Amino acid sequence: MGVSILSGAHLGLVKKLMDKMKGKEISDCLVIVGGLIPKADRPVLKKMGVHAIFSGGTHVEDAITFITENIQR
């Protein structure tokens, strides 16, 4: 699941998303976040269960490589 957030509300929105996923017992989903994510917030997102964070300037190839290496088939 990919989430792109440019509003600055990433911590609250991702927490709601992860709580909903836990409530539905969805644990086998790769979660990636992109957008304007400050470096200080990245460890918080990782602790919530986000697998990868792709901020502005990320090369598309890097995102594709991460997804293909980590997606469960």
Secondary structure, DSSP 4 states (H G I P E B T S, - for coil): -EEEE-SS-HHHHHHHHHHHHHHTT--S---EEEES--GGGHHHHHHHT--EEEETT--HHHHHHHHHHH---
